[in-house]
Amino acid sequence: MALVIENVTKMIGSECHINDISLKFEPGTFNVLLGRTLSGKTSLMRLMAGLDKPTKGRILMGDRDLTRTPVQKRNVAMVYQQFINYPSLSVYANIASPLKIAKASAAEVDRRVHEVAEILHIEPLLKRFPGELSGGQQQRTAMARALVKDAELLLLDEPLANLDYKLREELRGELRNLFDRRKSIVVYATTEPLEALSFGGGDCAVLDRGQMAQFGPTAEVYHLPSSTSIAEVFSDPAMNFVDGDIDGGGLQLSSAVRGPLPPHLTGLPQGKYRFGVRAGHIGLKPQSPMAVPFTTEAELAEISGSETFVHVRHNGDNWVSRLSGVHKFNPSTLSRAEQLKEIAWFIKAAEPYRGQEINVASETLTTHKYESQVLAKAFQEITGIKLKHDLIQEGDVIEKLQTQMQSGRNIYDAYVNDSDLIGTHFRYGKVVPLSGWMTGQGKAVTLPTLDVNDFIGKSFTTSPDGKLYQLPDQQFANLYWFRYDWFQRPDLKKKFKAIYGYELGVPVNWSAYEDIADFFTNKVKNLDGKRVYGHMDYGKKDPSLGWRFTDAWLSMAGAGDKGIPNGLPVDEWGIRVDQCRPVGSSVERGGATNGPAAVYSLTKYIDWLKQYAPPEAAGMTFSEAGPVHPRQNSPTKNRKVKLSTTMT
C-alpha cells in the first residue's frame, strides 16, 4: 500500500513548520528527504509516524486514513539522529522488544536479532547495556530495533550522522541491500547530497523552510534542479554561480571566460542569465572536448578525506573546484634535497621493523582523515611498516583508551586525542611521555631534524612534572567571523557611528560586540531584500553545546584562569585542580563554575541567542550553525575553531 501525504500543513502557534506538502511513496521503494537543518524533514517524518497531527490535510496508507490514528496503532518504525534505547535492557533485549510485543517465537526472535546485529556490527555487544556503549554503538542498537521490525513504513532521520565515516560508508551499502529485500516504504532524511545520491534508486524530495521545493527521481533532481536554491542544497561543496550571456558566438561567463554553448543550453534565447557550475566540473585538466580553459589564482586548498576543495579567484569571481585526491598548492619549506635526505633517513631507520604492523586510532576529523588516508599510506610505502589508522567517534576514542588503561589489554599502539586528557595521562601513568622516550629508548626512530619547539600549543600537552605527552597537530583559536563587505559599506558605517559614536569595525571588547549584534539585528534588519542578523550561535542539546560553554563562553568571560598548562590552578572549565587532579568546581571548593563570571557569561549567552541571533539558531548544533556564515545573512560570530598544522 502506498503512503499518501495530501496537502499537509503543520502549524505550531503562529509558525508554519510544514506548508501544504503532497507526496506519494510506493511500497518497496527507498525515498530520500533532502534539506538543510530546519527545512522540515523531522517535522514531516513525525507527521508520517503519527507522533504529531497535521493542522490541515490527510495522511493515508492505501485506502486507510491514518491522519488521526495514534502511533501505537500504526505499523511504523522510526530512528532518530539522537539515539533512544531502553537503559535497563540489554542490547539483545532492546533489539528483540518489538518482536516480543508481536509475539514472535523465541527461535524467530533469536534469528532476526542476530541477523540485524551482524549487519550493524554489534553482535559482540548483545549482552551489554546501553550505558556501557559508545554513542555510535547506541545509535546502531536503536537502528537494529527499528530494522528488526517488519514495519510497512520505516523512517530514518539522519541515522548515520553520529557514526564514523568508514562505518557510515559500509552501512550505506548494507542497509540498501537490506531494504531491497523488503516491501517496506523507506523514507531517509539527510542533509548530505552525497548520501542522497549514494542510496540512489528511488525518489528524492527536497525541502526548504517547510515547503516542497522539488520532488522526483533522485538522479533527475540532481541533474535538473528547478532553482538555484535546490542546486545549492544538492551540491557539496555549494554550486558556483556566475552571471553571463548567451550570444551568437556562444557562452560568455563572467568577463573573461568564453566558450561554446553546451548542448543542453542550445534552446535558450540570447540574453543575460545566471549560470551554475558544479565544483566537480572544474578541474586542472580538460574533462571533455567542450572544456574551457581559464587561469585562476588558488587561495585555499581544503582537504576533505580523499578529495580536495580548491578555492580559486578569477577576475573578481570566487570559484570552488572539487578535485579527486590530495592536492597542495604551497611549496614545502624544505628544499628538494632536504626532502630526499629525510626520506632516506626514514627508510634506513625503519629497516629493523619492516613487515610489522602499528595500529592507531583518532577522532573523525578532516585533519585525521588526511593522516589516515594519505600520510599512513605514504609512511607504509616508505618504511615497509603497515600503519593502520582507524577513524572513530570521539567517544569511542575515549572508551578504548580508558579500557586499555584499566585492563592493560593492548587495543591500539597509539592514540590521537584531545590535549584536555593531559591530566588523565599524568594521573594514570599508563601513557609513555614522549619527551623522555624521544631522547632515550626511541632516539633511533626519532627524526633528527624534528623541531619539537615548532609545534603550536606544546604547553597544553605538557604535564605538571614537565614531561611532554603529546605532539599537538591542531590548535584551537578564537576567531571573529564577519561580513567584510557589509562593514565597508559607507551607508552602514555612517549609520553605525551616528547611533553608537564610534567606527564600525572588528570589536575589541564584548560591549562593542553587542553593539554590532544590536545594530544589524535591530537597526539594519534588512539588506538587499533579505533579513539579516548581527549574531550567530547555537543552542540545541548536543555534546557540542557543552564545548561551547566550557571552551568559549566560560573561558572567554573569565570563569577560570588561562589554563596553561591545562589544569593549573583552575582550568578553563572552571574546575579547581591540584597537580592535574580535579578538586572542586563550585566557588565553595575553590572552583568557578557557579561564580559570578560564569553566571554572567551564560546569562549573556542566553540573552544574545534570543535577542540577536536568527530564530532557528536555538535548534542548531555546532556543525549545523557553522556553515550558516558563508551562505546566509548573519555577519558576526565569535567562534572557536581548529586550525590544522599537520606535520608531514
C-alpha positions in Angstrom: 0.0 0.0 0.0 1.3 3.5 -0.9 1.8 6.2 1.6 0.0 9.4 0.5 0.6 12.8 2.1 -2.2 15.0 0.9 -1.9 18.8 1.2 -0.5 18.6 4.7 0.2 21.7 6.8 1.6 21.8 10.3 1.3 25.0 12.4 2.8 25.5 15.9 1.5 28.7 17.3 1.9 31.3 14.5 4.8 29.4 12.9 4.3 27.2 9.9 6.6 24.2 10.1 5.1 22.3 7.1 3.4 24.2 4.4 0.9 22.4 2.1 3.0 19.4 1.2 1.8 16.5 -1.0 3.8 13.3 -1.6 3.3 9.7 -2.6 5.6 6.8 -1.7 5.1 3.4 -3.2 5.7 0.0 -1.4 9.2 -1.4 -1.7 10.8 2.0 -2.5 13.6 3.9 -0.9 12.9 7.6 -0.7 15.1 10.5 0.5 14.1 13.7 2.2 16.9 16.2 1.5 17.2 19.6 3.1 19.3 21.8 5.3 18.8 21.9 9.0 15.3 23.2 10.0 14.0 22.6 6.5 11.1 20.5 7.9 12.5 16.9 7.5 11.9 15.8 11.1 8.6 17.6 11.3 7.3 15.8 8.2 8.6 12.4 9.5 6.8 12.9 12.8 3.6 13.5 10.9 4.1 10.4 8.9 4.8 8.4 12.0 1.7 9.7 13.8 3.7 11.3 16.6 2.2 14.7 15.6 -1.1 15.5 13.9 -1.3 17.9 10.9 -3.2 21.1 11.2 -4.6 20.6 7.7 -4.5 17.8 5.2 -4.6 14.0 5.3 -2.1 11.1 5.6 -3.2 7.8 4.0 -1.8 4.3 3.8 -3.5 2.8 0.8 -7.2 3.5 1.3 -6.8 3.9 5.1 -7.0 7.4 6.5 -4.3 7.5 9.3 -4.4 11.2 9.9 -5.8 10.8 13.5 -4.6 7.3 14.1 -2.1 7.3 17.1 1.4 5.9 16.5 0.7 2.8 18.7 -1.9 1.6 16.2 0.4 2.1 13.1 2.8 -0.4 11.7 5.7 2.1 11.7 9.3 2.2 12.9 11.5 5.3 13.3 15.1 6.0 14.1 16.3 9.5 15.2 19.7 11.0 14.8 19.8 11.2 18.6 19.5 7.5 19.7 16.8 6.3 22.1 17.2 3.0 23.9 15.8 1.3 27.0 18.6 1.8 29.6 17.5 -1.2 31.8 17.5 -3.7 28.9 20.5 -5.4 27.3 21.3 -4.7 23.7 19.7 -8.1 22.8 16.6 -7.2 24.7 16.4 -3.7 23.2 16.5 -5.2 19.7 14.1 -8.0 20.5 11.5 -5.8 22.2 9.2 -5.2 19.1 9.4 -8.8 18.2 8.3 -9.9 21.6 5.4 -7.4 21.5 4.4 -9.0 18.2 4.6 -12.4 20.0 7.2 -13.9 17.6 8.6 -17.3 18.6 11.8 -17.5 20.6 13.6 -19.1 17.7 12.4 -16.3 15.3 13.4 -13.6 17.7 16.9 -15.0 18.1 17.4 -15.5 14.4 16.3 -11.9 13.5 18.2 -10.3 16.3 21.4 -11.9 15.4 20.8 -11.2 11.7 20.4 -7.5 12.1 23.2 -7.3 14.8 25.6 -8.8 12.3 24.7 -6.3 9.6 25.3 -3.4 12.1 28.5 -4.9 13.6 27.1 -5.1 17.2 27.0 -8.9 17.7 29.7 -8.8 20.3 27.7 -6.2 22.3 24.4 -8.1 22.7 25.0 -8.8 26.4 25.9 -5.3 27.2 23.6 -2.5 28.5 23.3 0.9 26.7 25.2 2.7 29.4 28.2 0.5 28.6 28.2 1.5 24.9 29.7 4.4 23.0 27.4 6.9 21.2 27.9 5.1 17.8 27.2 1.7 19.3 24.0 3.0 21.0 22.9 4.5 17.6 23.4 1.2 15.9 21.3 -0.5 18.7 18.5 1.9 18.1 18.7 1.2 14.3 18.7 -2.5 14.9 15.5 -2.3 17.0 13.8 -0.5 14.1 15.2 -2.7 11.3 14.2 -6.0 13.1 10.6 -5.0 13.0 9.0 -5.7 9.6 7.2 -2.3 9.6 5.3 -1.2 6.5 6.8 2.3 7.0 10.4 2.8 8.1 11.5 6.3 8.9 15.2 7.1 9.3 16.0 10.6 10.5 19.8 11.1 9.7 20.6 7.8 11.5 24.2 7.6 10.3 25.2 11.1 11.3 26.8 10.1 14.6 28.9 7.2 13.1 32.4 7.4 11.9 32.8 7.8 8.2 34.2 4.3 7.5 31.3 2.6 9.2 28.9 5.1 7.6 30.2 4.2 4.1 29.9 0.5 4.8 26.4 0.6 6.3 25.1 2.6 3.4 25.6 -0.3 1.1 24.5 -3.0 3.5 21.4 -1.1 4.5 20.4 -0.5 0.9 20.8 -4.3 0.2 18.6 -5.0 3.3 15.9 -2.6 2.2 15.9 -4.0 -1.4 14.8 -7.4 0.1 11.8 -5.9 1.9 8.5 -4.5 0.7 8.5 -1.6 3.3 8.3 2.0 2.3 11.6 3.5 3.5 12.0 7.3 4.0 15.5 8.5 4.8 16.2 12.1 5.9 19.6 13.7 5.3 21.4 17.0 4.9 24.2 15.4 2.7 23.8 15.4 -1.1 26.4 12.5 -1.3 24.3 10.4 1.0 21.1 11.1 -1.1 23.0 10.0 -4.3 24.7 7.0 -2.8 21.4 5.4 -1.8 20.2 6.1 -5.4 17.2 4.4 -6.8 14.0 5.9 -5.5 12.6 9.4 -5.3 14.0 12.5 -3.6 12.0 15.3 -2.0 13.9 18.5 -1.5 12.5 20.5 1.4 13.2 24.2 2.1 11.7 26.0 5.1 8.8 23.6 5.4 7.9 23.7 1.7 8.3 21.1 -1.0 10.9 22.6 -3.4 11.2 19.7 -5.8 10.2 16.0 -6.0 11.2 13.3 -8.4 13.8 10.5 -9.1 16.9 11.3 -7.2 19.2 11.4 -10.3 16.8 13.7 -12.1 16.5 16.2 -9.2 20.3 16.2 -9.0 20.9 16.8 -12.7 17.9 19.1 -13.3 17.3 21.2 -10.2 14.4 23.6 -10.6 16.0 26.5 -8.8 19.4 27.9 -7.6 18.4 27.1 -4.0 17.9 23.4 -4.9 21.1 23.3 -6.8 22.9 24.7 -3.7 21.3 22.1 -1.4 22.1 19.3 -3.8 25.8 20.2 -4.1 28.7 19.7 -1.8 30.6 22.0 -1.9 28.0 24.5 -3.0 27.5 25.1 -6.7 29.4 28.0 -8.3 27.0 30.7 -9.6 28.2 33.4 -12.0 26.4 35.9 -14.3 26.9 35.5 -18.0 25.5 36.0 -21.6 24.4 33.8 -24.4 25.1 35.4 -27.8 25.5 34.4 -31.3 29.1 33.4 -30.7 28.5 31.1 -27.7 28.6 31.5 -24.0 30.3 34.3 -22.0 30.8 33.6 -18.3 32.0 36.5 -16.1 34.0 39.0 -18.1 36.8 36.7 -19.2 35.6 33.1 -19.6 34.3 32.4 -23.1 33.4 29.1 -24.7 30.9 27.2 -26.9 27.4 26.8 -25.8 26.8 23.3 -24.1 24.2 21.1 -25.9 21.7 21.3 -23.0 21.6 25.1 -23.3 21.2 25.4 -27.0 17.4 26.0 -26.7 17.8 29.2 -24.7 17.3 32.6 -26.4 20.1 35.1 -26.4 20.4 37.3 -23.4 21.7 37.5 -19.8 21.5 34.6 -17.4 22.8 33.3 -14.1 24.7 30.1 -14.6 25.6 27.3 -12.2 28.7 25.2 -12.4 29.3 22.3 -10.0 32.6 22.2 -8.3 33.3 18.7 -9.8 33.1 20.2 -13.3 36.1 22.5 -12.7 39.4 20.7 -12.9 43.1 21.0 -13.5 42.8 19.2 -16.8 40.2 19.2 -19.6 37.3 16.8 -18.8 35.7 16.9 -22.2 36.2 18.4 -25.7 33.8 21.2 -24.5 36.1 22.2 -21.7 37.0 25.9 -21.5 40.5 26.8 -20.1 40.9 29.8 -17.8 43.6 30.9 -15.4 42.9 31.4 -11.7 44.8 32.1 -8.5 44.5 29.4 -5.8 43.6 30.9 -2.5 42.9 27.8 -0.4 43.2 24.1 -0.7 40.8 22.4 1.7 41.4 18.7 2.1 38.2 16.7 2.7 39.0 13.0 3.1 40.2 11.7 -0.3 39.2 14.9 -2.1 40.5 18.5 -2.2 38.2 21.6 -2.4 40.3 24.3 -4.1 39.1 27.8 -3.7 40.2 30.0 -6.6 39.7 33.6 -7.8 39.3 34.7 -11.4 38.8 38.2 -12.5 37.0 39.1 -9.2 34.8 36.0 -9.1 35.2 33.3 -6.5 35.1 29.6 -7.6 35.4 26.3 -5.9 36.8 23.2 -7.6 36.4 19.6 -6.3 39.5 17.5 -7.2 40.0 13.8 -6.6 42.9 13.1 -4.4 45.0 15.4 -2.2 46.5 18.5 -3.9 48.8 21.0 -2.4 49.4 24.4 -3.9 52.0 25.7 -1.5 55.7 24.6 -1.7 57.3 22.8 1.2 59.6 24.7 3.5 62.2 22.0 2.8 64.3 22.0 -0.4 64.2 19.1 -2.7 67.5 17.8 -1.4 66.3 18.2 2.2 63.1 16.2 1.5 65.1 13.4 -0.1 67.5 13.3 2.8 64.6 12.9 5.3 63.0 10.1 3.2 66.4 8.3 3.1 66.6 8.6 6.9 63.1 7.1 7.3 64.0 4.2 5.0 67.1 3.3 7.0 65.6 3.9 10.5 62.7 1.6 9.6 64.8 -1.4 8.4 64.6 -3.4 11.7 60.8 -3.0 11.8 59.8 -3.8 8.2 56.8 -6.0 8.0 55.5 -5.1 11.4 52.1 -3.5 12.0 51.2 -0.4 14.0 47.5 0.3 15.0 46.5 3.9 15.7 43.1 5.4 16.5 41.9 9.0 16.2 38.7 11.1 16.2 36.9 11.5 12.8 38.2 15.0 11.8 39.3 16.3 8.4 42.9 16.5 9.5 42.9 13.0 10.8 41.3 11.8 7.6 44.3 13.2 5.7 46.6 11.4 8.2 44.7 8.1 7.8 44.2 8.1 4.0 47.3 9.9 2.8 50.1 10.0 5.4 49.6 6.5 6.6 49.8 5.1 3.1 52.9 7.2 2.4 54.5 6.0 5.6 53.9 2.4 4.7 55.3 2.8 1.2 58.5 4.5 2.5 59.2 2.3 5.6 57.6 -1.0 4.8 55.7 -0.8 8.2 52.0 -1.3 7.9 50.3 1.6 9.6 46.5 1.1 10.2 45.0 4.4 11.3 41.3 3.9 12.3 38.9 6.9 12.4 36.3 6.5 15.1 34.0 8.8 17.0 35.4 10.9 19.8 33.5 8.9 22.5 34.9 5.7 21.1 38.4 7.0 21.3 38.0 7.8 25.0 36.2 4.4 25.6 39.0 2.4 24.0 41.8 4.4 25.7 40.1 4.0 29.1 39.6 0.3 28.6 43.2 -0.2 27.6 44.4 1.8 30.7 42.2 -0.1 33.1 42.6 -3.6 31.7 46.2 -3.5 30.5 45.0 -5.1 27.2 46.5 -3.5 24.1 43.8 -2.3 21.8 45.8 0.3 19.9 49.5 1.1 19.9 49.0 4.9 19.7 46.1 7.4 20.0 45.5 10.8 18.6 43.3 12.5 21.3 42.4 16.0 22.6 45.0 17.6 24.8 42.5 18.0 27.7 43.3 14.4 28.5 46.7 15.5 29.8 45.5 15.2 33.4 44.4 11.6 32.8 47.7 10.7 31.1 49.6 12.2 34.1 47.5 10.6 36.8 47.2 7.1 35.4 50.8 6.8 34.4 49.8 4.4 31.6 50.9 6.6 28.7 54.6 6.9 27.7 55.8 10.5 27.9 57.2 11.4 24.5 59.9 13.8 25.8 61.9 11.1 27.6 61.2 8.5 25.0 62.4 10.5 22.1 65.8 11.2 23.8 66.1 7.7 25.2 64.6 4.4 24.0 63.1 5.9 20.9 66.0 8.1 19.9 67.0 5.8 16.9 63.5 6.3 15.4 63.0 10.0 16.1 63.8 12.2 13.1 66.9 14.2 14.0 65.5 17.3 12.3 62.2 17.2 14.2 61.8 20.6 15.9 59.6 19.9 18.9 59.5 23.6 19.8 58.0 24.4 16.4 54.7 22.7 17.5 51.8 25.1 18.4 50.3 24.7 21.9 53.0 22.4 23.3 52.3 23.7 26.8 48.8 22.2 26.7 50.3 18.7 26.3 53.0 19.1 29.0 52.1 17.7 32.4 52.9 19.4 35.7 56.1 17.4 36.0 57.4 19.0 32.8 57.0 15.9 30.6 55.6 16.1 27.1 52.9 13.5 26.5 51.6 14.5 23.0 52.7 16.4 19.9 49.8 18.8 19.0 48.8 18.8 15.3 45.8 21.1 15.7 45.2 24.2 17.7 42.0 25.9 18.9 41.8 29.6 18.2 39.2 32.3 18.9 38.2 33.9 15.6 35.8 36.7 14.8 33.8 35.9 11.6 32.1 38.8 9.9 30.9 40.2 6.6 33.7 42.4 5.5 31.7 43.8 2.6 29.0 45.0 5.0 31.5 46.5 7.4 32.9 48.6 4.5 29.6 50.0 3.2 29.6 53.8 3.6 25.9 53.9 4.5 26.2 51.3 7.2 29.4 52.9 8.7 27.7 56.3 8.8 24.6 54.9 10.4 26.6 52.9 13.0 28.7 55.9 14.1 25.6 58.1 14.4 24.0 55.6 16.8 27.0 54.3 18.8 29.5 57.1 18.5 32.5 55.2 17.1 33.6 53.5 13.8 32.1 50.2 12.7 34.9 47.5 12.8 36.1 44.3 14.4 35.1 44.6 18.1 37.8 44.9 20.7 35.6 44.0 23.7 32.3 42.4 24.5 30.4 45.7 24.7 31.4 46.5 21.1 30.4 43.0 20.0 26.9 43.5 21.5 26.6 46.9 19.8 27.3 45.3 16.4 24.9 42.5 17.1 22.2 45.0 18.1 23.0 47.2 15.0 22.5 44.5 12.3 19.6 42.7 14.1 17.5 45.5 15.3 18.6 48.7 13.4 19.5 47.4 9.9 17.2 44.4 9.9 17.2 44.0 6.1 19.9 44.3 3.4 19.3 43.8 -0.3 15.8 42.5 0.5 16.9 39.8 3.0 16.6 39.7 6.8 20.0 40.0 8.4 21.3 39.3 12.0 24.2 40.6 13.9 25.0 37.5 15.9 25.1 33.7 15.4 25.3 30.9 17.9 23.7 27.6 18.6 21.5 26.1 21.4 20.5 22.5 20.6 21.1 19.9 23.3 24.2 18.2 22.0 27.8 17.5 23.2 28.9 20.5 21.1 26.8 22.7 23.4 28.9 21.7 26.3 32.1 22.6 24.4 30.5 25.9 23.6 30.0 26.7 27.2 33.3 25.5 28.5 35.7 26.2 25.6 34.1 29.5 24.6 31.7 31.4 26.8 33.2 30.4 30.2 36.9 30.7 29.2 36.4 34.0 27.3 34.4 35.5 30.0 36.9 34.6 32.7 35.3 31.7 34.6 38.9 30.4 35.3 42.4 31.5 34.5 44.2 30.9 31.2 44.7 27.2 32.0 48.2 27.0 30.7 49.3 24.2 31.0 45.8 22.8 31.2 44.7 22.3 34.7 46.8 24.8 36.7 45.4 26.0 39.0 41.9 26.4 37.7 41.4 25.2 34.1 39.1 26.9 31.5 36.3 24.6 32.5 36.2 26.4 35.9 37.2 23.4 37.9 40.0 23.8 40.5 42.7 21.2 40.2 45.8 20.2 42.1 48.6 18.7 40.1 46.1 17.8 37.3 43.7 16.2 39.9 40.2 17.7 40.0 39.4 19.1 43.4 36.2 21.1 43.1 34.1 23.0 40.6 32.0 25.2 42.9 33.2 28.5 44.4 32.9 27.0 47.9 35.5 24.4 46.9 37.8 26.8 45.0 36.3 26.4 41.5 34.4 28.9 39.4 31.6 27.2 37.5 28.9 28.8 39.7 30.9 32.0 40.2 29.8 35.5 39.1 31.7 35.4 35.9 30.3 32.0 34.9 26.7 33.1 35.7 27.1 36.4 33.9 28.6 34.8 30.7 25.9 32.1 30.4 23.2 34.7 31.1 24.6 36.7 28.2 24.7 33.6 26.0 21.0 33.1 26.5 20.1 36.8 26.1 22.1 37.2 23.0 20.8 34.0 21.4 17.3 35.3 21.9 17.8 38.9 21.1 20.3 39.0 18.2 20.6 35.5 16.5 18.2 34.0 13.9 15.3 32.2 15.5 16.5 28.8 14.1 19.9 29.1 15.8 18.4 27.8 19.1 17.7 24.5 17.4 21.2 24.1 15.8 24.4 22.2 16.8 27.9 23.4 16.3 28.3 21.6 12.9 24.9 23.0 11.7 25.5 26.6 12.8 29.0 26.8 11.3 28.0 26.8 7.6 25.4 29.5 8.1 28.0 32.3 7.9 29.3 31.8 4.4 25.8 31.2 2.9 23.4 33.2 5.0 22.9 36.7 6.3 24.4 36.6 9.8 27.6 38.8 9.7 29.2 38.0 13.1 30.1 35.3 15.4 32.8 34.6 18.0 33.7 31.0 17.5 36.4 28.5 18.5 37.7 26.6 15.5 40.6 24.2 15.0 43.5 25.4 12.9 45.3 22.4 11.3 49.0 22.3 11.2 49.5 18.8 10.0 53.2 17.7 10.2 54.4 15.7 7.2 
